[in-house]
Amino acid sequence: MHSDRFRYSAANCSIARTLGVVGEKWTLLILREAFYGVRRFDDFHTALGCARNLLASRLKTLVVHGLLERVGYTDERGRGRHEYKLTDKGRDLFPVVVALMQWGDRWTADEAGPAVQMFHRECGAPVTAELTCGAGHSALGARNIAAVPGPGAIGVA
């Protein structure tokens, strides 16, 4: 298995490309807040406490890459404003954010426990991220999975 890994290059890696879009701390925290329902710049700023220019830059990146959509609205004073809504592409990152949270709850939570817990609205059961295969096998880990070159793999001489 180890020797197969070096038959193709990591140059066309989906993980590396994804990290180029969402691999920065504030970007993932903006997405977390968007999943919690935050939409407006000032609300993101209040929730996160990061510098306004940094927040504006990260929101712009998420819009450019199609994870958030910038939508106009009129505020209570009749002024035109913008808010940010998750797109389908952005919503597809929810399991990733849940998996990061789940890992953090296990390995980095403080002594009091996790700050946020997620439950299924319909039945009340805790929500977890879990790897499954197409045949229905669940609770898969790195030892259960074979990584093989895909159609976009770049061969190594």
DSSP file with accessible surface (Angstrom, degrees, kcal/mol):
  #  RESIDUE AA STRUCTURE BP1 BP2  ACC     N-H-->O    O-->H-N    N-H-->O    O-->H-N    TCO  KAPPA ALPHA  PHI   PSI    X-CA   Y-CA   Z-CA
    1    1 A M     >        0   0  127      0, 0.0     4,-1.1     0, 0.0     3,-0.4   0.000 360.0 360.0 360.0 -47.1    0.0    0.0    0.0
    2    2 A H  H >>  +     0   0  139      1,-0.2     3,-0.7     2,-0.2     4,-0.6   0.920 360.0  51.7 -55.4 -44.4    2.7    2.5    1.0
    3    3 A S  H >4 S+     0   0   85      1,-0.2     3,-0.7     2,-0.2    -1,-0.2   0.829 101.7  61.4 -67.0 -29.7    4.5    2.1   -2.4
    4    4 A D  H >4 S+     0   0   61     -3,-0.4     3,-1.9     1,-0.2     4,-0.3   0.853  93.0  66.4 -63.0 -33.2    1.2    2.8   -4.3
    5    5 A R  H X< S+     0   0   90     -4,-1.1     3,-0.9    -3,-0.7    -1,-0.2   0.846  97.6  52.7 -59.4 -32.1    1.0    6.2   -2.8
    6    6 A F  T << S+     0   0  128     -3,-0.7    -1,-0.3    -4,-0.6    -2,-0.2   0.367  86.0  83.0 -92.8  11.0    4.1    7.3   -4.6
    7    7 A R  T <  S+     0   0  141     -3,-1.9   149,-1.9    -4,-0.1     2,-0.3   0.612  97.7  40.0 -82.5 -14.5    2.8    6.3   -8.0
    8    8 A Y  E <  S-A  155   0A  38     -3,-0.9   147,-0.2    -4,-0.3     2,-0.2  -0.961  85.6-113.8-135.5 156.2    0.9    9.6   -8.3
    9    9 A S  E     -A  154   0A  39    145,-3.4   145,-0.5    -2,-0.3     3,-0.5  -0.521   8.0-140.9 -87.3 152.8    1.6   13.2   -7.3
   10   10 A A  S >  S+     0   0   54      1,-0.2     3,-1.5    -2,-0.2     6,-0.2   0.380  79.5 102.4 -88.2   5.0   -0.1   15.2   -4.7
   11   11 A A  T 3  S+     0   0   81      1,-0.3    -1,-0.2   143,-0.2   142,-0.0   0.774  82.6  44.3 -62.5 -26.8    0.0   18.2   -7.0
   12   12 A N  T 3  S+     0   0   70     -3,-0.5     2,-0.3   142,-0.1    -1,-0.3  -0.105  84.6 153.8-107.9  36.3   -3.7   17.9   -8.0
   13   13 A C    <>  -     0   0   43     -3,-1.5     4,-2.1     1,-0.1     5,-0.2  -0.483  39.5-154.8 -77.9 125.6   -4.9   17.3   -4.4
   14   14 A S  H  > S+     0   0   73     -2,-0.3     4,-2.4     1,-0.2     5,-0.2   0.834  96.3  56.5 -64.6 -34.3   -8.5   18.2   -3.6
   15   15 A I  H  > S+     0   0  121      2,-0.2     4,-2.7     1,-0.2     5,-0.2   0.950 107.6  47.3 -64.0 -46.7   -7.6   18.6    0.1
   16   16 A A  H  > S+     0   0   61      1,-0.2     4,-1.6     2,-0.2    -2,-0.2   0.921 113.5  48.2 -61.6 -42.6   -4.9   21.2   -0.7
   17   17 A R  H  X S+     0   0  130     -4,-2.1     4,-0.7     2,-0.2    -1,-0.2   0.906 111.9  49.9 -64.8 -40.3   -7.3   23.1   -3.1
   18   18 A T  H >X S+     0   0   69     -4,-2.4     4,-3.0     1,-0.2     3,-1.4   0.929 108.1  52.4 -64.2 -43.7  -10.0   23.0   -0.4
   19   19 A L  H 3X S+     0   0  103     -4,-2.7     4,-2.1     1,-0.3    -1,-0.2   0.834 100.0  64.1 -62.8 -29.4   -7.6   24.3    2.2
   20   20 A G  H 3< S+     0   0   66     -4,-1.6    -1,-0.3    -5,-0.2    -2,-0.2   0.780 114.5  32.3 -63.1 -23.8   -6.8   27.2   -0.2
   21   21 A V  H << S+     0   0   29     -3,-1.4    -2,-0.2    -4,-0.7     3,-0.2   0.861 140.3  11.5 -97.3 -48.1  -10.4   28.3    0.2
   22   22 A V  H  < S+     0   0    9     -4,-3.0     6,-0.2     1,-0.1    -3,-0.2   0.317  93.3 103.0-118.7   9.5  -11.4   27.4    3.7
   23   23 A G     <  +     0   0   39     -4,-2.1     2,-0.4    -5,-0.4    -1,-0.1   0.426  58.2  94.7 -81.4   5.3   -8.2   26.5    5.5
   24   24 A E  S >> S-     0   0   58     -3,-0.2     4,-1.9     1,-0.1     3,-0.5  -0.773  79.9-123.7 -99.6 141.1   -7.8   29.7    7.4
   25   25 A K  H 3> S+     0   0  132     -2,-0.4     4,-2.1     1,-0.2     5,-0.2   0.886 108.2  47.0 -48.8 -53.2   -9.1   29.9   11.0
   26   26 A W  H 3> S+     0   0   55      1,-0.2     4,-2.5     2,-0.2    -1,-0.2   0.859 108.0  57.2 -65.5 -32.0  -11.4   32.9   10.5
   27   27 A T  H <> S+     0   0    3     -3,-0.5     4,-2.3     2,-0.2    -1,-0.2   0.947 108.9  44.9 -64.1 -46.1  -12.9   31.4    7.4
   28   28 A L  H  X S+     0   0   45     -4,-1.9     4,-2.5    -6,-0.2    -1,-0.2   0.887 112.8  51.7 -65.5 -35.6  -14.0   28.3    9.1
   29   29 A L  H  X S+     0   0   39     -4,-2.1     4,-2.3    -5,-0.2    -1,-0.2   0.880 107.5  52.4 -70.3 -34.4  -15.4   30.3   12.1
   30   30 A I  H  X S+     0   0    0     -4,-2.5     4,-2.5     2,-0.2    -2,-0.2   0.940 110.6  48.4 -62.1 -45.2  -17.4   32.5    9.7
   31   31 A L  H  X S+     0   0    0     -4,-2.3     4,-2.7     2,-0.2    -2,-0.2   0.917 108.1  54.6 -61.9 -41.5  -18.8   29.3    8.2
   32   32 A R  H  X S+     0   0   77     -4,-2.5     4,-1.5     1,-0.2    -1,-0.2   0.952 110.6  45.8 -55.1 -48.7  -19.6   28.0   11.7
   33   33 A E  H  <>S+     0   0   22     -4,-2.3     5,-2.5     1,-0.2     4,-0.4   0.891 109.8  54.2 -64.8 -37.2  -21.5   31.2   12.4
   34   34 A A  H ><5S+     0   0   10     -4,-2.5     3,-1.3     1,-0.2    -1,-0.2   0.913 106.8  51.8 -62.9 -39.5  -23.3   31.0    9.1
   35   35 A F  H 3<5S+     0   0   41     -4,-2.7    -1,-0.2     1,-0.3    -2,-0.2   0.834 106.4  54.7 -65.2 -29.9  -24.4   27.5   10.0
   36   36 A Y  T 3<5S-     0   0   96     -4,-1.5    -1,-0.3    -5,-0.2    -2,-0.2   0.508 130.2 -97.4 -79.3  -6.3  -25.8   28.9   13.3
   37   37 A G  T < 5S+     0   0   52     -3,-1.3    -3,-0.2    -4,-0.4     2,-0.2   0.459  72.7 146.6 107.8   2.2  -27.8   31.4   11.3
   38   38 A V      < +     0   0   27     -5,-2.5    -1,-0.3     1,-0.1    -2,-0.1  -0.529   7.9 157.8 -72.3 137.2  -25.7   34.5   11.3
   39   39 A R        +     0   0  111     -2,-0.2    45,-3.2     1,-0.1     2,-0.3   0.573  41.7  80.2-131.5 -25.4  -26.1   36.5    8.1
   40   40 A R  B  > S-B   83   0B  85     43,-0.2     4,-2.6     1,-0.1     3,-0.4  -0.715  73.3-125.8-102.3 146.3  -25.1   40.1    8.6
   41   41 A F  H  > S+     0   0   43     41,-0.6     4,-2.8    -2,-0.3     5,-0.2   0.899 110.7  48.7 -50.6 -52.7  -21.6   41.6    8.7
   42   42 A D  H  > S+     0   0   92      1,-0.2     4,-2.5     2,-0.2    -1,-0.3   0.854 111.2  51.2 -61.9 -33.2  -22.1   43.3   12.1
   43   43 A D  H  > S+     0   0   84     -3,-0.4     4,-2.6     2,-0.2    -1,-0.2   0.900 110.0  48.7 -70.7 -40.4  -23.4   40.1   13.6
   44   44 A F  H  X S+     0   0    0     -4,-2.6     4,-2.6     2,-0.2     5,-0.4   0.941 112.6  50.1 -59.3 -44.7  -20.4   38.1   12.2
   45   45 A H  H  X S+     0   0   52     -4,-2.8     4,-2.9    -5,-0.2    -2,-0.2   0.920 112.0  46.5 -61.6 -44.8  -18.2   40.8   13.7
   46   46 A T  H  < S+     0   0  115     -4,-2.5    -1,-0.2     1,-0.2    -2,-0.2   0.928 115.5  46.1 -63.2 -44.0  -19.9   40.6   17.1
   47   47 A A  H  < S+     0   0   47     -4,-2.6    -2,-0.2     1,-0.2    -1,-0.2   0.866 125.8  28.7 -67.1 -36.5  -19.8   36.8   17.2
   48   48 A L  H  < S-     0   0   21     -4,-2.6    -2,-0.2    -5,-0.2    -3,-0.2   0.790  81.7-149.9 -99.2 -36.1  -16.2   36.5   16.1
   49   49 A G     <  +     0   0   59     -4,-2.9    -4,-0.1    -5,-0.4    -3,-0.1   0.675  46.3 140.9  73.0  16.5  -14.5   39.6   17.4
   50   50 A C        -     0   0    6     -6,-0.2    -1,-0.2    -5,-0.2    -2,-0.1  -0.409  64.6 -74.3 -85.2 168.4  -11.9   39.6   14.5
   51   51 A A     >  -     0   0   55      1,-0.1     4,-2.5    -2,-0.1     5,-0.2  -0.332  40.1-126.5 -60.8 142.3  -10.8   42.8   12.8
   52   52 A R  H  > S+     0   0  121      1,-0.2     4,-2.7     2,-0.2     5,-0.2   0.875 109.2  51.6 -61.5 -40.2  -13.4   44.3   10.4
   53   53 A N  H  > S+     0   0  128      2,-0.2     4,-2.1     1,-0.2    -1,-0.2   0.889 110.5  49.1 -66.6 -35.6  -11.0   44.3    7.4
   54   54 A L  H  > S+     0   0   42      2,-0.2     4,-2.6     1,-0.2     5,-0.2   0.938 112.0  48.7 -66.6 -44.8  -10.1   40.7    8.0
   55   55 A L  H  X S+     0   0    0     -4,-2.5     4,-2.8     1,-0.2     5,-0.2   0.934 111.0  50.2 -60.7 -45.0  -13.8   39.7    8.2
   56   56 A A  H  X S+     0   0   45     -4,-2.7     4,-2.3     1,-0.2    -1,-0.2   0.911 111.6  48.9 -60.9 -42.1  -14.6   41.7    5.0
   57   57 A S  H  X S+     0   0   54     -4,-2.1     4,-2.2     2,-0.2    -1,-0.2   0.925 112.7  46.3 -63.8 -45.2  -11.7   39.9    3.2
   58   58 A R  H  X S+     0   0   52     -4,-2.6     4,-2.3     2,-0.2    -2,-0.2   0.899 112.1  50.7 -67.7 -39.4  -12.8   36.4    4.4
   59   59 A L  H  X S+     0   0    0     -4,-2.8     4,-2.2    -5,-0.2    -1,-0.2   0.928 109.6  51.4 -62.4 -41.9  -16.4   37.1    3.5
   60   60 A K  H  X S+     0   0  147     -4,-2.3     4,-3.1    -5,-0.2    -2,-0.2   0.922 109.1  50.7 -61.2 -43.1  -15.4   38.3    0.0
   61   61 A T  H  X S+     0   0   46     -4,-2.2     4,-2.3     1,-0.2    -1,-0.2   0.922 109.7  49.9 -60.1 -44.1  -13.3   35.1   -0.5
   62   62 A L  H  <>S+     0   0    0     -4,-2.3     5,-2.6     2,-0.2     6,-1.5   0.867 113.3  46.5 -65.5 -33.7  -16.3   32.9    0.5
   63   63 A V  H ><5S+     0   0   46     -4,-2.2     3,-1.6     4,-0.2    -2,-0.2   0.939 110.6  51.7 -71.1 -46.8  -18.5   34.8   -1.9
   64   64 A V  H 3<5S+     0   0  105     -4,-3.1    -2,-0.2     1,-0.3    -1,-0.2   0.891 112.4  46.7 -57.6 -38.7  -15.9   34.6   -4.8
   65   65 A H  T 3<5S-     0   0   74     -4,-2.3    -1,-0.3    -5,-0.2    -2,-0.2   0.413 116.9-115.0 -87.6   2.2  -15.6   30.9   -4.3
   66   66 A G  T < 5S+     0   0   28     -3,-1.6    24,-0.4     2,-0.3    23,-0.4   0.675  84.3 115.0  78.7  19.5  -19.4   30.5   -4.2
   67   67 A L  S   <S+     0   0    6     -5,-2.6    20,-2.1    -6,-0.2     2,-0.3   0.778  82.2  29.9 -88.6 -30.8  -19.8   29.3   -0.5
   68   68 A L  E    S-C   86   0B   2     -6,-1.5     2,-0.4    18,-0.2    -2,-0.3  -0.940  73.0-145.3-123.1 152.3  -21.8   32.4    0.5
   69   69 A E  E     -C   85   0B 110     16,-2.9    16,-2.6    -2,-0.3     2,-0.7  -0.963  14.3-136.3-116.8 132.5  -24.0   34.6   -1.6
   70   70 A R  E     -C   84   0B 133     -2,-0.4     2,-0.4    14,-0.2    14,-0.2  -0.816  30.3-175.8 -90.3 117.4  -24.1   38.4   -0.9
   71   71 A V  E     -C   83   0B  36     12,-3.0    12,-2.6    -2,-0.7     2,-0.1  -0.946  20.2-125.5-122.8 135.2  -27.8   39.4   -0.9
   72   72 A G  E     +C   82   0B  51     -2,-0.4     2,-0.3    10,-0.2    10,-0.2  -0.441  32.9 164.3 -77.4 148.8  -29.3   42.9   -0.6
   73   73 A Y  E     -C   81   0B  47      8,-2.4     8,-3.4    -2,-0.1     2,-0.5  -0.957  35.8-115.2-151.5 166.1  -31.9   43.8    2.0
   74   74 A T  E     -C   80   0B  99     -2,-0.3     6,-0.2     6,-0.2     8,-0.0  -0.935  31.4-139.5-108.7 125.8  -33.3   47.0    3.4
   75   75 A D    >   -     0   0   13      4,-2.9     3,-2.3    -2,-0.5     6,-0.0  -0.129  35.9 -87.3 -77.3-179.6  -32.7   47.6    7.1
   76   76 A E  T 3  S+     0   0  158      1,-0.3    -1,-0.1     2,-0.1    -2,-0.0   0.703 128.8  54.0 -64.3 -17.7  -35.2   49.0    9.6
   77   77 A R  T 3  S-     0   0  187      2,-0.1    -1,-0.3     0, 0.0     3,-0.1   0.337 121.4-105.7 -95.6   4.3  -34.1   52.6    8.7
   78   78 A G  S <  S+     0   0   55     -3,-2.3     2,-0.3     1,-0.3    -2,-0.1   0.577  74.2 140.8  83.7  10.0  -34.8   52.0    5.0
   79   79 A R        -     0   0   97      1,-0.1    -4,-2.9    -5,-0.0     2,-0.4  -0.648  57.0-113.7 -87.5 143.6  -31.1   51.8    4.1
   80   80 A G  E     + C   0  74B  62     -2,-0.3     2,-0.3    -6,-0.2    -6,-0.2  -0.595  47.7 163.5 -74.5 129.1  -29.8   49.3    1.5
   81   81 A R  E     - C   0  73B  94     -8,-3.4    -8,-2.4    -2,-0.4     2,-0.3  -0.820  28.5-124.9-134.7 177.7  -27.6   46.7    3.2
   82   82 A H  E     - C   0  72B  81     -2,-0.3   -41,-0.6   -10,-0.2     2,-0.3  -0.952  17.4-173.3-129.2 148.9  -26.2   43.2    2.4
   83   83 A E  E     -BC  40  71B  21    -12,-2.6   -12,-3.0    -2,-0.3     2,-0.5  -0.875  23.3-120.7-132.5 168.5  -26.3   39.9    4.2
   84   84 A Y  E     - C   0  70B  25    -45,-3.2     2,-0.4    -2,-0.3   -14,-0.2  -0.949  24.5-172.6-118.6 124.2  -24.5   36.6    3.5
   85   85 A K  E     - C   0  69B  67    -16,-2.6   -16,-2.9    -2,-0.5     2,-0.1  -0.929  28.7-110.8-117.6 140.4  -26.4   33.4    2.9
   86   86 A L  E     - C   0  68B  27     -2,-0.4   -18,-0.2   -18,-0.2     2,-0.2  -0.410  30.3-148.5 -64.7 138.1  -25.0   29.9    2.5
   87   87 A T     >  -     0   0   30    -20,-2.1     4,-3.1    -2,-0.1     5,-0.2  -0.474  34.9 -96.0 -92.7 175.6  -25.2   28.4   -0.9
   88   88 A D  H  > S+     0   0  116      1,-0.2     4,-1.8     2,-0.2   -21,-0.1   0.918 129.2  53.8 -57.9 -41.0  -25.5   24.7   -1.6
   89   89 A K  H  4 S+     0   0  122    -23,-0.4     4,-0.3     1,-0.2    -1,-0.2   0.908 111.3  44.7 -60.7 -42.2  -21.8   24.6   -2.0
   90   90 A G  H >4 S+     0   0    0    -24,-0.4     3,-1.9   -23,-0.3    -2,-0.2   0.920 109.8  54.0 -68.2 -43.8  -21.3   26.2    1.4
   91   91 A R  H >< S+     0   0  116     -4,-3.1     3,-2.0     1,-0.3    -1,-0.2   0.818  96.0  68.9 -62.0 -28.7  -23.9   24.0    3.1
   92   92 A D  T 3< S+     0   0  129     -4,-1.8     4,-0.3     1,-0.3    -1,-0.3   0.674  90.6  63.3 -64.7 -14.3  -22.0   20.9    1.8
   93   93 A L  T X> S+     0   0   25     -3,-1.9     4,-2.1    -4,-0.3     3,-0.5   0.543  74.9  94.8 -85.2  -5.6  -19.2   21.9    4.2
   94   94 A F  H <> S+     0   0   73     -3,-2.0     4,-2.8     1,-0.2     5,-0.2   0.918  81.7  51.2 -55.1 -47.1  -21.5   21.3    7.3
   95   95 A P  H 3> S+     0   0   77      0, 0.0     4,-2.4     0, 0.0    -1,-0.2   0.868 109.1  53.1 -60.3 -30.7  -20.4   17.7    7.9
   96   96 A V  H <> S+     0   0   71     -3,-0.5     4,-2.4    -4,-0.3    -2,-0.2   0.933 110.1  46.2 -67.2 -44.7  -16.8   18.9    7.8
   97   97 A V  H  X S+     0   0   16     -4,-2.1     4,-2.5     2,-0.2    -1,-0.2   0.917 112.9  50.4 -65.3 -40.7  -17.4   21.6   10.4
   98   98 A V  H  X S+     0   0    8     -4,-2.8     4,-3.0    -5,-0.2    -1,-0.2   0.918 109.8  51.0 -63.1 -41.5  -19.3   19.0   12.5
   99   99 A A  H  X S+     0   0   43     -4,-2.4     4,-2.5    -5,-0.2    -2,-0.2   0.915 110.5  48.7 -63.3 -41.2  -16.4   16.6   12.2
  100  100 A L  H  X S+     0   0   93     -4,-2.4     4,-2.6     2,-0.2    -1,-0.2   0.922 113.3  47.5 -62.8 -42.5  -13.9   19.3   13.3
  101  101 A M  H  X S+     0   0   39     -4,-2.5     4,-3.0     2,-0.2    -2,-0.2   0.928 110.7  51.5 -64.3 -43.1  -16.2   20.1   16.3
  102  102 A Q  H  X S+     0   0   75     -4,-3.0     4,-1.7     2,-0.2    -2,-0.2   0.918 111.6  46.9 -61.0 -44.4  -16.5   16.5   17.2
  103  103 A W  H  X S+     0   0  154     -4,-2.5     4,-2.7     1,-0.2     5,-0.3   0.936 113.6  48.8 -62.9 -45.8  -12.7   16.0   17.1
  104  104 A G  H  X>S+     0   0   12     -4,-2.6     4,-2.8     1,-0.2     5,-1.3   0.886 107.5  54.9 -62.0 -39.1  -12.3   19.2   19.2
  105  105 A D  H  <5S+     0   0   60     -4,-3.0     4,-0.2     3,-0.2    -1,-0.2   0.884 114.8  41.1 -61.5 -35.6  -14.9   18.0   21.7
  106  106 A R  H  <5S+     0   0  190     -4,-1.7    -2,-0.2    -5,-0.2    -1,-0.2   0.895 131.5  19.9 -78.1 -40.2  -13.0   14.8   22.2
  107  107 A W  H  <5S+     0   0  152     -4,-2.7    -3,-0.2    -5,-0.1    -2,-0.2   0.637 132.0  25.8-111.1 -18.3   -9.4   16.2   22.2
  108  108 A T  T  <5S+     0   0   97     -4,-2.8    -3,-0.2    -5,-0.3    -4,-0.1   0.445  78.5 122.0-130.3   0.1   -9.4   19.9   23.0
  109  109 A A      < -     0   0   40     -5,-1.3    -4,-0.0    -4,-0.2     0, 0.0  -0.286  64.3-111.5 -63.9 150.5  -12.6   20.8   25.0
  110  110 A D  B >   -D  113   0C 113      3,-0.5     3,-1.9     1,-0.1    -1,-0.1  -0.186  39.7 -87.8 -75.4 177.8  -12.0   22.4   28.4
  111  111 A E  T 3  S+     0   0  206      1,-0.3    -1,-0.1     2,-0.0    -2,-0.1   0.787 125.9  60.7 -60.3 -28.7  -12.7   20.6   31.6
  112  112 A A  T 3  S-     0   0  101      1,-0.3    -1,-0.3     0, 0.0    -3,-0.0   0.700 112.9-117.7 -72.4 -17.8  -16.3   21.8   31.7
  113  113 A G  B <   -D  110   0C  24     -3,-1.9    -3,-0.5    -8,-0.0    -1,-0.3  -0.566  55.0 -15.3 108.8-174.9  -17.0   20.1   28.4
  114  114 A P        -     0   0   50      0, 0.0     3,-0.1     0, 0.0    -9,-0.0  -0.285  49.4-138.7 -66.5 149.1  -17.9   21.3   24.9
  115  115 A A  S    S+     0   0  106      1,-0.2     2,-0.4     0, 0.0   -10,-0.0   0.777  88.7  27.1 -75.7 -29.3  -19.3   24.8   24.4
  116  116 A V        -     0   0   58    -15,-0.1     2,-0.4     2,-0.0    -1,-0.2  -0.993  65.2-166.2-136.0 141.5  -21.9   23.7   21.9
  117  117 A Q        -     0   0  130     -2,-0.4     2,-0.4    -3,-0.1     0, 0.0  -0.954  13.6-142.3-124.5 148.5  -23.7   20.4   21.4
  118  118 A M        +     0   0   35     -2,-0.4     9,-2.2     9,-0.3     2,-0.3  -0.939  18.6 179.6-116.3 134.6  -25.8   19.4   18.4
  119  119 A F  B     -E  126   0D 106     -2,-0.4     2,-0.3     7,-0.3     6,-0.1  -0.967  37.0-104.0-131.8 145.9  -29.0   17.4   18.5
  120  120 A H     >  -     0   0   83      5,-3.0     4,-2.6    -2,-0.3     5,-0.1  -0.541  28.9-141.0 -66.6 124.3  -31.3   16.2   15.7
  121  121 A R  T  4 S+     0   0  245     -2,-0.3    -1,-0.2     1,-0.2     0, 0.0   0.842  95.3  48.6 -58.0 -36.3  -34.4   18.5   15.9
  122  122 A E  T  4 S+     0   0  173      1,-0.1    -1,-0.2     3,-0.1    -2,-0.0   0.904 129.7  12.6 -77.2 -41.3  -36.9   15.6   15.2
  123  123 A C  T  4 S-     0   0   93      2,-0.1    -2,-0.2    -3,-0.0    -1,-0.1   0.580  90.9-125.1-115.3 -13.8  -35.7   13.0   17.6
  124  124 A G     <  +     0   0   45     -4,-2.6    -3,-0.1     1,-0.3     3,-0.1   0.473  58.7 142.9  84.9   1.7  -33.3   14.7   20.0
  125  125 A A        -     0   0   45     -5,-0.1    -5,-3.0     1,-0.1    -1,-0.3  -0.442  59.4 -96.0 -76.0 149.5  -30.4   12.4   19.5
  126  126 A P  B     -E  119   0D  91      0, 0.0     2,-0.4     0, 0.0    -7,-0.3  -0.327  37.6-126.2 -61.9 147.3  -26.9   13.8   19.4
  127  127 A V        +     0   0   58     -9,-2.2     2,-0.3    -3,-0.1    -9,-0.3  -0.798  32.2 175.3 -97.7 134.7  -25.5   14.5   15.9
  128  128 A T        -     0   0   91     -2,-0.4     2,-0.5     2,-0.0   -29,-0.1  -0.960  30.3-124.7-134.3 155.7  -22.1   13.0   14.9
  129  129 A A        +     0   0   28     -2,-0.3     2,-0.4   -31,-0.2   -33,-0.0  -0.862  38.0 173.5 -96.6 132.9  -20.1   12.9   11.7
  130  130 A E        -     0   0  111     -2,-0.5     2,-0.4     9,-0.0    -2,-0.0  -0.998  30.4-124.3-145.3 138.5  -19.2    9.4   10.6
  131  131 A L        +     0   0   99      9,-0.5     9,-1.8    -2,-0.4     8,-0.5  -0.671  34.2 172.6 -81.6 134.9  -17.6    7.8    7.6
  132  132 A T  B     -F  138   0E  87     -2,-0.4     2,-0.2     6,-0.2     6,-0.2  -0.926  23.2-131.1-133.7 161.1  -19.6    5.2    5.7
  133  133 A C    >   -     0   0   46      4,-2.0     3,-2.1    -2,-0.3     7,-0.0  -0.651  34.7-100.0-105.9 171.0  -19.1    3.3    2.5
  134  134 A G  T 3  S+     0   0   93      1,-0.3    -1,-0.0    -2,-0.2    -2,-0.0   0.698 121.1  59.6 -63.5 -19.0  -21.5    2.8   -0.4
  135  135 A A  T 3  S-     0   0   79      2,-0.1    -1,-0.3     1,-0.0     0, 0.0   0.431 122.2-102.9 -90.0  -0.1  -22.3   -0.7    0.9
  136  136 A G    <   +     0   0   58     -3,-2.1     2,-0.2     1,-0.3    -2,-0.1   0.492  69.8 147.0  95.4   3.9  -23.5    0.7    4.2
  137  137 A H        -     0   0  120      1,-0.0    -4,-2.0     2,-0.0    -1,-0.3  -0.566  30.0-166.0 -72.9 137.5  -20.5   -0.1    6.4
  138  138 A S  B     +F  132   0E  65     -2,-0.2    -6,-0.2    -6,-0.2    -1,-0.0  -0.644  53.0  44.6-122.4 177.5  -20.1    2.6    9.1
  139  139 A A  S    S+     0   0   70     -8,-0.5     2,-0.2    -2,-0.2    -1,-0.2   0.865  73.3 173.2  56.4  41.5  -17.7    3.9   11.6
  140  140 A L        -     0   0   40     -9,-1.8    -9,-0.5    -3,-0.2     2,-0.2  -0.509   9.1-176.4 -79.1 148.5  -14.8    3.6    9.1
  141  141 A G    >   -     0   0   29     -2,-0.2     3,-2.0     0, 0.0     4,-0.4  -0.733  46.9 -78.6-131.6-176.7  -11.4    5.0   10.0
  142  142 A A  G >  S+     0   0   95      1,-0.3     3,-1.0    -2,-0.2    -2,-0.0   0.821 126.4  57.7 -57.3 -31.8   -8.1    5.4    8.2
  143  143 A R  G 3  S+     0   0  248      1,-0.2    -1,-0.3     3,-0.0    -3,-0.0   0.668 105.5  50.9 -74.8 -15.4   -7.2    1.7    8.7
  144  144 A N  G <  S+     0   0  107     -3,-2.0     2,-0.4     2,-0.0    -1,-0.2   0.420  99.4  79.0 -97.0  -1.9  -10.4    0.6    6.9
  145  145 A I    <   -     0   0   85     -3,-1.0     2,-0.5    -4,-0.4     0, 0.0  -0.900  60.8-153.0-118.8 137.7   -9.9    2.8    3.8
  146  146 A A        -     0   0   70     -2,-0.4     2,-0.6     2,-0.0    -3,-0.0  -0.929  11.4-151.1-106.0 125.9   -7.7    2.3    0.7
  147  147 A A        +     0   0   59     -2,-0.5    -2,-0.0  -146,-0.0  -143,-0.0  -0.887  24.9 172.1 -96.2 118.7   -6.5    5.5   -1.1
  148  148 A V        -     0   0  103     -2,-0.6  -143,-0.0     1,-0.0    -2,-0.0  -0.901  41.7 -83.1-125.6 155.4   -6.0    4.8   -4.8
  149  149 A P        -     0   0   45      0, 0.0  -144,-0.0     0, 0.0     6,-0.0  -0.308  47.3-154.0 -58.9 135.4   -5.3    7.1   -7.7
  150  150 A G    >   -     0   0   44      4,-0.0     3,-1.9     1,-0.0    -3,-0.0  -0.401  37.0 -82.7-100.5-176.6   -8.4    8.7   -9.2
  151  151 A P  T 3  S+     0   0  149      0, 0.0    -1,-0.0     0, 0.0     0, 0.0   0.771 128.7  50.7 -62.7 -23.0   -9.1   10.0  -12.7
  152  152 A G  T 3  S+     0   0   42      2,-0.1  -140,-0.0  -140,-0.1     2,-0.0   0.399  82.2 125.9 -94.7   4.8   -7.5   13.3  -11.9
  153  153 A A    <   -     0   0   41     -3,-1.9     2,-0.6     1,-0.1  -143,-0.1  -0.328  55.3-139.8 -65.6 142.8   -4.3   11.8  -10.5
  154  154 A I  E     -A    9   0A  82   -145,-0.5  -145,-3.4    -2,-0.0  -143,-0.2  -0.926  23.3-129.2-104.9 117.0   -1.0   12.9  -12.0
  155  155 A G  E     -A    8   0A  63     -2,-0.6     2,-0.4  -147,-0.2  -147,-0.3  -0.243  11.3-135.8 -65.9 153.9    1.4   10.0  -12.5
  156  156 A V              0   0   79   -149,-1.9    -1,-0.1  -147,-0.0  -150,-0.0  -0.942 360.0 360.0-110.8 134.1    4.9   10.1  -11.3
  157  157 A A              0   0  146     -2,-0.4    -1,-0.0  -149,-0.0  -149,-0.0  -0.163 360.0 360.0 -69.6 360.0    7.7    8.9  -13.5
